[in-house]
Amino acid sequence: MAKSAARRGKAANKEQPAASHRRMETSPLPPASFRWTAGALFAGLALLRLAADRFPEARLWGLSFPGYLPSWMELLIAFFGLLLASPALYGLFRWKADFLTRMPPFLVSILAAAGGGTLFWLLRMDTFFLGDGASYLAEHFRWVRGLSISEDVLFSPGSAPLTAWILAKGAVLFFDTAHAGAITAQPQFIFQLTAIVAGAVFLFVVTYSSLRRDEDTSLRIGRIVLLAATPGFLFFFGYVEYYTLYFTALAAFFIASVACAEGRLSPVWMIAAFILSAALHIMTLVTLPGLALALASRGGEPLRGLVRTRTLLAGAAAALLLGGVYYFASGISSEGSRTILALQPFGEEGAVQHYTLLSAAHLGDVLNMLLLAAGPALLLLVLLRRRGTALRPQDVVALSHVLFTGFLLFFGYTCFGMARDWDVNAGFGVAVSLLAITLLTRQEESPARSYLAYLASGAAIVAVLPWLAVNIDSGMSEHRFRDIMALDDRNVTGDFALNGYEHLRKHYQRNGDTEREAWAIMKKVEMVGYPGDFRKLLRSVTMNVPAADQQRYMDFVFDALNEKFREMSRRGSDSLYAGTKNEYAEVAVEALLQLPQLRGFANRQDAYFDMQMQRLSELLPGHPLLIMVREDYRYERGGEYHDPAPFINALPYIRSSSLIASRAGRALIMTDRRPEAAMVLQRAMEIDTTFSLPHFLLGYIAATDNPPRPADAISHFESFIAHPEGHQLGDDAAGQRLIGQARDMISRMMNLQQQSSRSRSGG
């Protein structure tokens, strides 16, 4: 049966070009009233997008993305949106449709795949803001270098096992160890390479499956455009996520399932596409109902009788009912889960999520996602409303995909906020487009059918081009990401919010934009305030922030720390969600220790130190670390170390700060407490293995011991010289002086070794 159907399809297809051409020649424009009604809807979408462009910082991200383009380009896009909503370019559309369908489908499909692959490579993305891109890149960087990794992140066994395995193995296969600057040495390369392959396959499948159909030439070209021109097309430009391969396989499954329900394709191909898609990403399982309906449509009469709208809606209602029972009975409605949003704010104290199922932010984001992923296709569905006509099996299967991917869109837990996790629902856009074009084939009037294909295709192109342009361009992409981050700063948990700012920080770091890197770290501190992020910010203030801005950043640091201490006092606790009192005390002391290195304070350092010291002493009375830092600051300003007691007493409290450990080591050396000094300096390097300054002090201890230890001294001084990036000194001149002293000490130690060797030889 399947083979005979396939032969009939081939025979019909051989005769189709001539028939299609005749229809094109004899098919007039639809009535003016129809053109006005349909054109007004699509023109309204273009105008709505232009209006939303005026408010890029509002929750209009599904429409406003063209607003990040240069003004002339934004207006040009809007102009073409209006032009394509009129009959002005209809003749050109039909001419192109007829021209393409005259060519061999396989050749056109190969050319589309090759041309698309070339375009994907030439315009590959340099940014990785959306989704979990930065996290994946970090794991791949460590993976190919044999460093420790998070297997749950890199291999994603619970979500995208096959995708993760392909990317991980491919990264090792193509990694270039010999040329650090080569493109194959970059973590993004494997994502870009697989994206090109996936994109080429996607274009081939969409083009070939469309051109092989026995329908109007306009409808075939409209099918190609509607299926391809969705936001998911961005995946193929090197998008760093685990959805690219899955998106291609899912689209192939959608197309195969409808073709299977039509009797045009063997179920074997559909099942293979489903299995592949599910292995690439587990989210494919939400489309199981569509698979079941497509299989039922190829069974006996009782099974075929189930492939009806009533059956589908009853099944969807049952799924909602059962899901609702589980939702409330399991407590997810109040506590949330890894996959489903709660009805009320949830999360740990200090990291509460206000982005809930029925919150205005979530409902607004669902609407934005509908407009972004499927705006043109949804308008086409509005124009295709027909009452009293039963849906065909292929219509029911396509509708099933829309319903169940729609459930994922509405109920799915998008923990970054929908704008940042648009990619989770990219498949929804393909499902709606497929439903729209499948229902369009039922349109009896050829002029209306062809004209609607033209309108929807034009609207899809006008929507996807600015989407691609904005996200591929690093500057516009960064600007847009900052705006959509700000939408959910206070809605999603602080951890998820700061993850987005970490993406920005890495982008700025890679591009050498040190000022914006400091800003991104400050936002991370603002979101949660982990001690590690405070330290990154302090280091950035010392090394990168212009002198004129240093006090503003330090004010922020001390205000944030003092608020942590006050919050712990209000709660009667020695810890918060993000850290303990002692950890924050260490950070506060580090901030005080770095003041002498900050040029932005000029002659105001002492007064500023005293002011902040007073504020901290009121919140942490008698804390040994504060007593220690007062003595150390006095030395920095020209005093002398006399009493080792403040530093000895502080040792038990030095647990996570390599800087404080180093300063304590220096003071203990100078007060002749060398064993304690060596111990705390070793602790400093254990806390931070990249911190090389303690090597200088340990080298000094070895060189000045009685008797000296030349080999140990030389080893430490050489390690200090070899890693200047780990000195963590804000003053380059001071670093150079220490390097000079280290070299001088190495010379002395080498002379001492030679003297000792000659002495032993002479003896």
C-alpha positions as a printed Julia matrix, in Angstrom:
763×3 Matrix{Float64}:
   0.0    0.0     0.0
   2.74   2.41    0.96
   4.7    1.57   -2.19
   1.71   2.01   -4.48
   0.93   5.34   -2.81
   4.52   6.42   -3.31
   4.38   5.42   -7.0
   1.17   7.37   -7.46
   2.81  10.37   -5.78
   5.81  10.12   -8.14
   3.61   9.84  -11.2
   1.52  12.78  -10.14
   4.63  14.77   -9.45
   6.02  14.16  -12.93
   2.93  15.68  -14.46
   2.73  18.51  -11.95
   5.05  21.23  -13.33
   3.0   21.69  -16.49
  -0.26  21.61  -14.57
   1.11  24.04  -12.01
   2.22  26.36  -14.76
  -1.25  26.31  -16.33
  -2.81  27.13  -12.98
  -0.4   30.0   -12.52
  -1.29  31.47  -15.9
  -5.06  31.17  -15.44
  -5.25  31.94  -11.7
  -6.35  35.56  -11.21
  -6.11  37.68   -8.06
  -8.73  36.97   -5.41
 -11.55  39.51   -4.93
 -10.55  42.98   -3.73
 -12.44  42.57   -0.46
 -10.47  39.43    0.34
  -7.18  41.11   -0.55
  -7.99  44.07    1.68
  -9.02  41.93    4.65
  -6.06  39.58    4.44
  -3.57  42.32    3.58
  -4.75  44.47    6.48
  -3.97  41.69    8.96
  -0.43  41.19    7.71
   0.15  44.95    7.37
  -1.06  45.29   10.95
   1.59  42.83   12.08
   4.3   44.89   10.34
   2.99  48.11   11.9
   2.68  46.48   15.32
   6.3   45.41   15.1
   7.34  48.94   14.09
   5.44  50.4    17.05
   7.01  47.89   19.45
  10.44  48.91   18.16
   9.98  52.22   19.96
  10.03  50.41   23.33
  12.92  47.93   23.21
  13.16  47.77   27.01
   9.49  46.81   27.48
   8.21  43.25   27.59
   7.61  43.25   23.85
  10.57  41.09   22.87
   8.54  38.99   20.46
   8.0   42.08   18.31
  10.58  44.7    19.19
  13.82  43.04   18.0
  14.01  45.09   14.75
  14.37  48.15   17.0
  18.02  47.22   17.59
  18.82  47.66   13.91
  20.0   51.01   12.52
  16.99  53.27   12.0
  17.19  53.2     8.21
  17.25  49.41    8.2
  14.4   49.2    10.68
  12.25  51.46    8.49
  13.23  49.54    5.38
  12.09  46.29    6.98
   8.78  47.89    7.95
   8.37  49.24    4.42
   8.86  45.8     2.91
   6.42  44.39    5.45
   3.76  46.76    4.18
   4.74  46.19    0.55
   4.47  42.43    0.91
   1.05  42.84    2.51
  -0.14  44.35   -0.79
  -0.4   42.76   -4.25
   2.64  44.77   -5.43
   5.07  41.83   -5.4
   2.56  39.06   -5.97
   3.52  38.63   -9.62
   7.19  38.31   -8.7
   6.33  35.71   -6.06
   4.39  33.59   -8.55
   7.08  33.9   -11.18
   9.73  32.7    -8.75
   7.48  29.89   -7.56
   6.94  28.69  -11.1
  10.64  29.02  -11.95
  11.79  26.95   -8.97
   9.21  24.24   -9.44
  10.26  23.77  -13.06
  13.7   22.65  -11.85
  14.44  19.11  -10.58
  13.49  18.98   -6.87
  16.65  17.1    -5.87
  18.93  19.63   -7.59
  17.14  22.61   -6.04
  17.32  20.96   -2.62
  21.04  20.26   -2.92
  21.67  23.84   -4.03
  19.61  25.14   -1.11
  21.57  22.99    1.35
  24.94  24.01   -0.1
  24.05  27.68   -0.29
  22.61  27.65    3.19
  25.65  25.9     4.64
  27.94  28.5     3.08
  25.81  31.31    4.47
  25.73  29.73    7.94
  29.53  29.6     8.02
  30.15  33.09    6.66
  27.66  34.67    9.07
  28.33  32.44   12.08
  27.59  33.95   15.46
  30.31  35.17   17.77
  28.07  35.57   20.83
  26.56  32.96   23.14
  24.15  34.89   25.33
  20.86  33.03   25.0
  20.35  29.67   26.67
  23.24  27.96   28.47
  25.89  28.79   25.89
  28.58  30.09   28.24
  28.23  27.06   30.53
  28.58  24.61   27.65
  31.58  26.46   26.21
  33.32  26.4    29.59
  32.81  22.64   29.91
  34.04  22.04   26.35
  37.12  24.18   27.02
  37.99  21.99   30.0
  36.95  18.74   28.3
  39.32  18.96   25.33
  42.21  19.9    27.64
  41.71  16.98   29.98
  40.63  19.14   32.93
  37.88  18.33   35.41
  34.35  18.75   34.04
  30.74  18.61   35.16
  29.47  15.5    33.41
  25.84  16.43   34.08
  26.34  19.67   32.14
  28.61  18.41   29.36
  26.82  15.14   28.64
  23.27  16.17   29.72
  22.08  12.57   30.2
  18.64  13.67   31.38
  17.85  16.0    28.48
  20.01  15.77   25.36
  22.19  12.63   25.57
  22.9   12.08   21.87
  23.43  15.77   21.14
  25.85  16.1    24.04
  27.75  12.96   23.01
  28.1   14.12   19.39
  29.35  17.55   20.44
  31.76  16.19   23.07
  33.27  13.58   20.77
  33.4   16.02   17.89
  35.16  18.6    20.05
  37.95  16.11   20.8
  38.11  14.91   17.2
  38.57  18.37   15.69
  40.5   20.05   18.54
  43.8   21.51   17.31
  46.37  21.2    20.09
  49.22  22.6    17.99
  47.77  26.0    17.14
  46.19  27.81   20.09
  44.88  30.61   17.9
  43.3   28.38   15.25
  39.54  28.31   14.89
  39.55  24.59   15.66
  41.07  25.39   19.06
  38.02  27.46   20.03
  35.2   25.8    22.03
  32.6   27.31   19.68
  33.98  25.54   16.61
  32.18  22.24   17.18
  28.88  24.06   17.7
  29.42  26.01   14.49
  30.38  22.9    12.53
  27.41  20.82   13.67
  25.11  23.81   13.09
  26.19  24.01    9.44
  25.54  20.29    8.93
  22.19  20.45   10.72
  21.19  23.54    8.76
  22.1   22.01    5.41
  20.09  18.87    6.26
  17.17  20.99    7.44
  17.07  22.97    4.2
  17.34  19.84    2.1
  14.5   18.09    3.96
  12.21  21.12    3.88
  12.93  21.95    0.24
  12.8   18.43   -1.14
   9.68  17.4     0.79
   7.91  20.56   -0.38
   8.9   20.48   -4.04
   7.93  16.83   -4.34
   4.32  17.58   -3.41
   1.51  17.67   -5.99
   0.08  21.09   -5.2
   0.13  24.63   -6.55
   3.56  26.06   -7.21
   2.73  28.98   -4.91
   1.77  26.56   -2.16
   4.99  24.59   -2.5
   7.15  27.69   -2.24
   4.99  29.01    0.57
   5.52  25.73    2.4
   9.32  26.06    2.1
   9.33  29.64    3.34
   6.92  29.12    6.24
   8.75  26.05    7.53
  12.22  27.56    7.15
  11.63  31.21    8.1
  10.97  30.7    11.81
  13.19  31.95   14.67
  14.71  28.46   14.94
  16.61  29.18   11.73
  19.03  31.09   13.97
  20.32  27.77   15.35
  22.22  27.09   12.15
  24.45  30.16   12.46
  26.53  28.57   15.23
  24.07  29.02   18.08
  25.67  27.56   21.21
  23.06  25.27   22.75
  21.9   21.66   22.67
  18.82  22.32   20.52
  20.25  22.67   17.0
  20.45  19.02   15.97
  17.18  18.29   17.76
  15.43  21.12   15.91
  16.35  19.63   12.55
  15.27  16.12   13.54
  12.03  17.42   15.08
  11.16  19.35   11.91
  11.82  16.21    9.86
   9.54  14.23   12.17
   6.77  16.82   11.89
   6.97  16.77    8.09
   7.15  12.97    7.97
   4.19  12.53   10.32
   1.91  14.68    8.17
   3.12  12.92    5.0
   2.52   9.58    6.71
  -1.05  10.58    7.62
  -1.58  11.59    3.99
  -0.42   8.19    2.82
   2.54   9.69    0.99
   5.32   8.27    3.18
   6.04   4.99    4.92
   5.66   5.11    8.75
   9.19   3.72    9.0
  10.65   7.1     8.06
   8.47   8.9    10.58
   9.37   6.5    13.4
  13.1    6.8    12.57
  12.88  10.6    12.67
  11.04  10.46   16.02
  13.59   8.13   17.61
  16.47  10.26   16.39
  14.84  13.45   17.62
  14.08  11.93   21.04
  17.68  10.76   21.4
  18.9   14.23   20.49
  16.55  15.83   23.04
  14.03  14.26   25.38
  11.52  17.09   24.77
  10.5   15.23   21.61
   8.35  12.97   23.82
   5.67  15.67   24.07
   4.87  14.94   20.42
   4.05  11.26   21.05
   0.31  11.89   20.53
   1.01  13.1    16.99
   3.07   9.97   16.33
   0.25   7.76   17.61
  -2.37   9.54   15.49
  -0.21   9.3    12.35
   0.24   5.56   12.92
  -3.48   5.13   13.57
  -4.24   6.85   10.26
  -2.37   4.04    8.49
  -4.17   1.25   10.35
  -7.55  -0.45    9.89
 -10.9    1.29    9.82
 -11.4    1.32   13.64
  -8.03   3.01   14.11
  -8.53   5.47   11.26
 -11.83   6.43   12.84
  -9.95   7.69   15.91
  -8.0   10.24   13.93
 -10.53  13.01   14.44
 -10.56  16.42   16.06
 -12.88  15.16   18.79
 -10.45  12.39   19.74
  -7.5   14.78   19.79
  -9.29  17.35   21.94
 -10.49  14.66   24.33
  -6.94  13.35   24.65
  -5.56  16.83   25.23
  -8.22  17.5    27.87
  -7.39  14.2    29.59
  -3.69  15.06   29.56
  -4.47  18.44   31.11
  -6.7   16.86   33.74
  -4.2   14.2    34.75
  -1.4   16.74   34.68
  -3.47  19.07   36.86
  -4.11  16.35   39.43
  -0.4   15.58   39.6
   0.43  19.31   39.63
  -1.52  19.95   42.81
  -1.12  16.56   44.51
   2.68  16.6    44.18
   3.04  20.12   45.54
   4.52  21.53   42.33
   1.81  24.19   42.33
   3.45  25.79   45.35
   7.05  24.57   45.16
   7.83  24.46   41.43
  10.0   21.8    39.83
  12.77  21.38   37.3
  10.23  21.33   34.48
   7.04  23.09   35.6
   6.34  26.54   37.02
   4.45  26.98   40.3
   1.37  29.13   40.85
   3.04  31.15   43.59
   6.57  32.38   44.28
   8.91  29.56   45.24
  12.54  28.78   45.95
  15.04  28.94   48.79
  15.16  31.89   51.12
  17.29  34.53   49.45
  16.63  33.07   45.99
  12.88  33.25   45.5
  11.41  33.0    42.0
   8.5   35.33   41.26
   8.18  34.17   37.66
   5.14  31.95   38.21
   2.68  30.19   35.93
   0.0   32.89   35.92
   2.21  35.89   36.62
   1.84  38.83   34.28
   5.46  38.37   33.2
   4.91  34.73   32.18
   1.6   35.36   30.42
   3.17  38.28   28.58
   6.1   36.1    27.56
   3.8   33.39   26.22
   2.13  36.0    24.02
   5.53  37.24   22.89
   6.61  33.71   22.06
   3.48  33.17   19.97
   4.24  36.32   18.0
   7.95  35.57   17.64
   7.74  31.9    16.73
   4.56  31.84   14.7
   3.13  35.31   14.08
   2.66  34.98   10.27
   1.42  31.38   10.52
  -1.09  32.3    13.24
  -2.49  35.09   11.06
  -2.82  32.59    8.24
  -4.79  30.28   10.56
  -7.13  33.15   11.41
  -7.88  33.61    7.71
  -8.44  29.87    7.2
 -11.3   29.42    9.67
 -13.91  27.08    8.24
 -16.94  25.87   10.11
 -18.69  22.57    9.57
 -15.83  20.87    7.71
 -14.17  17.9     9.38
 -10.39  17.91    9.59
  -8.47  15.39    7.53
  -6.05  12.94    9.23
  -3.04  15.08    8.25
  -4.76  18.15    9.71
  -5.39  16.35   13.0
  -1.77  15.18   13.22
  -0.46  18.7    12.55
  -2.9   20.16   15.09
  -1.7   17.61   17.66
   1.88  18.84   17.3
   0.72  22.42   17.85
  -1.35  21.54   20.93
   1.3   19.51   22.71
   4.26  21.75   21.9
   1.93  24.55   23.02
   1.57  22.81   26.38
   5.34  22.87   26.68
   5.35  26.55   25.8
   2.75  27.46   28.43
   3.57  25.09   31.28
   7.28  24.47   30.71
   9.69  25.76   33.31
  11.75  28.42   31.58
  13.93  29.31   34.51
  15.79  32.1    32.73
  12.57  33.81   31.71
  10.89  33.11   28.4
  12.82  35.75   26.44
  16.11  34.08   27.23
  14.76  30.56   26.74
  12.91  31.17   23.48
  14.95  28.29   22.01
  13.12  25.72   24.15
   9.99  26.48   22.15
  11.5   26.99   18.69
   9.85  23.75   17.52
   6.45  25.3    18.22
   7.03  27.73   15.36
   7.58  24.86   12.9
   4.49  23.03   14.21
   2.23  26.06   13.71
   3.67  26.75   10.27
   3.09  23.14    9.24
  -0.51  23.25   10.5
  -1.17  26.51    8.65
   0.22  25.3     5.34
  -1.55  21.92    5.72
  -4.89  23.63    6.28
  -4.17  26.01    3.42
  -4.24  23.07    1.02
  -7.94  22.68    1.87
  -8.69  26.12    0.5
 -10.84  25.45   -2.56
 -10.4   28.76   -4.36
  -7.05  28.69   -6.14
  -6.6   32.51   -6.26
  -7.19  32.85   -2.52
  -4.95  29.87   -1.75
  -2.08  31.26   -3.79
  -2.48  34.79   -2.46
  -2.5   33.64    1.18
   0.69  31.66    0.57
   2.22  34.87   -0.81
   1.12  37.0     2.18
   2.27  34.51    4.81
   5.6   33.88    3.07
   6.34  37.58    2.8
   5.47  38.17    6.45
   7.68  35.25    7.55
  10.67  36.58    5.61
  10.15  40.11    6.94
  10.04  38.71   10.48
  13.02  36.36   10.33
  15.53  38.64    8.57
  15.8   41.26   11.36
  15.75  38.45   13.94
  18.82  36.93   12.31
  20.55  40.27   11.76
  20.18  41.37   15.37
  21.31  38.08   16.91
  24.22  37.49   14.55
  25.67  40.97   15.11
  27.65  41.04   18.37
  26.86  44.65   19.27
  23.13  44.48   18.64
  22.92  41.06   20.27
  24.66  42.32   23.4
  22.38  45.38   23.58
  19.25  43.28   23.24
  20.45  40.71   25.77
  21.06  43.39   28.38
  17.52  44.65   27.89
  15.87  41.24   28.17
  18.04  40.42   31.2
  16.67  43.5    32.91
  13.1   42.27   32.32
  13.52  39.38   34.76
  16.19  40.53   37.21
  13.61  40.49   39.99
  11.37  37.73   38.64
  13.63  34.7    38.36
  15.91  33.39   41.09
  19.11  35.29   41.62
  21.18  32.29   40.53
  19.51  32.19   37.12
  19.74  35.96   36.75
  23.43  36.07   37.54
  24.03  33.22   35.1
  22.94  35.57   32.33
  25.29  38.27   33.58
  28.07  35.68   33.63
  27.45  35.22   29.9
  27.95  38.96   29.48
  31.04  38.97   31.68
  32.71  36.28   29.59
  31.8   38.12   26.39
  33.33  41.37   27.68
  36.38  39.54   28.99
  36.98  37.87   25.63
  36.67  41.21   23.83
  38.91  43.06   26.3
  36.09  45.38   27.42
  37.26  45.61   31.02
  34.89  48.37   32.14
  31.8   46.48   31.03
  33.21  43.31   32.48
  33.32  45.05   35.86
  29.74  46.2    35.37
  28.61  42.63   34.65
  30.32  41.36   37.81
  28.65  44.14   39.8
  25.27  42.97   38.48
  26.11  39.43   39.62
  26.86  40.73   43.1
  23.61  42.68   43.03
  21.62  39.58   42.05
  22.91  37.21   44.77
  26.27  38.3    46.11
  28.36  35.17   46.4
  31.72  35.87   48.07
  33.49  34.69   44.9
  31.7   37.32   42.83
  32.64  40.02   45.35
  36.27  38.97   44.91
  36.02  39.06   41.13
  34.6   42.55   41.38
  37.35  43.75   43.73
  40.0   42.34   41.43
  38.38  44.03   38.46
  38.22  47.35   40.31
  41.92  47.09   41.1
  43.05  45.95   37.67
  40.56  47.34   35.16
  38.21  50.06   36.39
  39.31  53.63   35.54
  40.48  55.63   38.53
  37.55  58.03   38.23
  35.05  55.2    38.78
  36.85  53.26   41.49
  35.19  54.93   44.46
  31.72  54.35   43.0
  32.45  50.64   42.74
  33.98  50.47   46.21
  30.98  52.28   47.68
  28.8   49.62   46.1
  30.95  46.81   47.53
  30.93  48.14   51.09
  27.22  48.98   51.0
  26.39  45.48   49.76
  28.58  43.85   52.41
  27.15  45.94   55.22
  23.66  44.99   54.1
  24.66  41.31   54.3
  25.83  41.78   57.89
  22.68  43.72   58.84
  20.47  41.02   57.3
  22.26  38.32   59.32
  21.82  40.41   62.45
  18.09  40.82   61.78
  17.73  37.06   61.32
  19.94  36.18   64.25
  22.04  33.96   62.0
  25.68  33.66   60.98
  24.86  32.76   57.39
  22.71  33.66   54.41
  21.78  31.76   51.27
  24.89  32.98   49.46
  27.52  32.75   52.21
  28.55  32.88   55.88
  29.42  35.81   58.08
  33.09  34.85   58.14
  33.23  34.6    54.36
  31.82  38.1    54.01
  34.15  39.36   56.73
  37.07  38.07   54.67
  35.71  39.85   51.6
  35.34  43.09   53.58
  38.93  42.86   54.78
  40.12  42.21   51.21
  38.31  45.36   50.13
  40.07  47.36   52.83
  43.44  45.84   51.95
  43.11  46.9    48.33
  42.45  50.57   49.06
  46.15  51.62   48.98
  46.39  50.26   45.41
  43.49  52.33   44.08
  44.58  55.49   42.32
  41.05  56.84   42.29
  41.2   57.86   45.95
  44.3   60.07   45.68
  44.78  61.62   49.15
  41.42  60.4    50.5
  42.44  56.8    51.17
  43.0   57.19   54.93
  39.7   58.95   55.53
  37.85  56.44   53.4
  39.53  53.51   55.19
  38.61  54.94   58.58
  35.0   55.51   57.52
  34.51  51.99   56.19
  36.41  50.49   59.11
  34.08  52.27   61.52
  30.98  50.96   59.71
  32.28  47.4    59.71
  33.42  47.51   63.35
  29.89  48.44   64.42
  28.53  45.38   62.65
  31.44  43.03   63.51
  32.71  44.28   66.89
  36.1   42.88   67.89
  36.44  40.62   64.86
  40.07  39.4    64.65
  40.23  40.03   60.9
  39.34  43.71   61.38
  42.01  44.05   64.07
  44.53  42.45   61.71
  43.64  44.68   58.76
  44.08  47.83   60.84
  47.65  46.77   61.65
  48.35  45.85   58.04
  46.97  49.15   56.74
  49.21  51.03   59.16
  52.2   49.22   57.67
  51.05  50.05   54.11
  51.02  53.72   55.05
  54.62  53.69   56.28
  54.45  52.09   59.72
  56.23  49.0    61.03
  55.13  45.55   62.13
  55.88  45.12   65.84
  53.42  42.65   67.29
  52.58  39.33   65.58
  49.57  38.76   67.88
  46.9   40.4    65.62
  48.01  38.17   62.75
  48.36  35.01   64.84
  44.86  35.58   66.26
  43.45  36.06   62.75
  44.82  32.77   61.36
  41.79  30.59   62.33
  39.52  33.03   60.47
  41.5   33.0    57.22
  39.62  30.28   55.36
  38.88  31.44   51.84
  41.0   34.52   51.15
  44.39  34.06   49.53
  45.04  37.8    49.74
  44.54  37.96   53.52
  46.64  34.82   53.94
  49.42  36.43   51.91
  49.32  39.64   53.97
  49.35  37.67   57.2
  52.33  35.69   55.89
  54.22  38.88   55.11
  53.59  40.29   58.59
  54.62  37.05   60.31
  57.86  36.94   58.32
  58.68  40.46   59.43
  57.87  39.67   63.07
  60.05  36.55   62.91
  57.25  33.97   63.08
  58.46  32.0    60.08
  56.76  28.61   60.68
  53.35  30.29   60.95
  54.22  32.47   57.94
  55.1   29.46   55.77
  51.93  27.67   56.85
  49.58  30.54   55.99
  51.37  31.23   52.68
  50.91  27.6    51.67
  47.24  28.01   52.58
  47.06  31.06   50.32
  48.19  29.02   47.31
  45.81  26.18   48.18
  42.91  28.63   48.25
  43.86  30.11   44.89
  46.22  28.03   42.78
  46.67  30.91   40.3
  47.91  33.34   42.98
  51.67  33.54   42.51
  52.62  36.35   44.94
  53.05  33.93   47.9
  55.87  32.28   45.94
  57.9   35.47   46.36
  57.43  35.43   50.15
  58.13  31.7    50.44
  61.24  32.24   48.34
  62.31  35.0    50.71
  61.85  32.67   53.71
  63.93  29.95   52.04
  66.65  32.43   51.02
  66.98  34.03   54.47
  66.66  30.93   56.62
  69.63  29.89   58.72
  71.02  28.06   56.91
  69.51  29.19   53.57
  67.7   26.71   51.29
  68.86  27.81   47.81
  66.98  25.15   45.79
  63.64  25.95   47.46
  64.24  29.67   47.13
  65.09  29.46   43.42
  62.04  27.27   42.76
  59.68  29.74   44.42
  61.22  32.83   42.81
  61.08  31.22   39.36
  57.41  30.34   39.86
  56.76  33.94   40.86
  58.5   35.32   37.76
  56.86  32.79   35.43
  53.32  33.82   36.37
  53.07  37.62   36.46
  49.33  37.4    35.75
  48.93  35.81   39.18
  50.64  38.6    41.14
  47.28  40.39   41.48
  48.89  43.76   42.01
  47.16  46.86   40.75
  50.5   48.66   40.32
  52.53  47.27   37.39
  55.6   49.14   38.6
  55.42  47.38   41.96
  55.19  44.05   40.18
  58.25  44.82   38.09
  60.21  45.8    41.2
  59.39  42.49   42.85
  60.37  40.61   39.69
  63.69  42.46   39.73
  64.24  41.54   43.36
  63.34  37.92   42.62
  65.9   37.75   39.82
  68.51  39.26   42.09
  67.73  36.7    44.78
  67.95  33.88   42.23
  71.44  35.07   41.27
  72.49  35.11   44.91
  71.08  31.66   45.55
  72.81  30.27   42.46
  76.12  31.78   43.64
  75.52  30.25   47.04
  74.91  26.85   45.43
  78.14  27.15   43.42
  80.11  28.12   46.51
  78.64  25.2    48.39
  79.5   22.87   45.5
  83.11  24.11   45.32
  83.4   23.78   49.09
  82.28  20.16   48.95
  84.65  19.45   46.03
  87.58  20.98   47.87
  86.83  18.96   50.96
